[in-house]
Amino acid sequence: MMSLGVGWGGILASLGGIGAGALRFMVPSVLYEPPTIFKIGRPEVYGVGVDTKLKKERQIWVVRNERGIYVLVSICRHLGCTPNWFGDQKLFRCPCHGSIYDTRGNVVGGPAPRTLWRAAISIDPVDGQIIVDFSTRQDPDPKGTEEGLMVEEMSREVEPYFLKV
Ligand code: FES
């Protein structure tokens, strides 16, 4: 009698295992990526200079100069590490192999072969917030100069990569 009870218990346990396996099969694992289009608040939130508050959450820096706003993608163009902003030097420095970028994203040192990407931005007509399209990126050909790999700034300050606000 005792062994019969254990037997049923084993069968039920096996069925439970099969059921869990079938459920896992029917509900596959899904990796949820963060959205590539997102809002970052109204332009007046951002003062002149480099705003780093969205680097960790969104992989961007928001930069305002005397003419408007642009968004730099905080991914090093060498091998993809995350550079750090040094406000006292006004430079981004990559901790991996030493690439250095200025506030415009130009390469002023190290092995990076391209300037930092700029993400497409626009203003939401309803709430006035800046919309960032992280996957649409400006990637001009930098020219080699004595200062580094540079792109003529006015050629970068064009829609949809620059907001005159
Ligand atoms: S990944 Fe930035 S310098 Fe190599």
Residues whose N, C-alpha, C, O or C-beta is under 5 A from the ligand:
A	BS01	FES	C76 H78 L79 G80 C81 C94 C96 H97 G98 S99
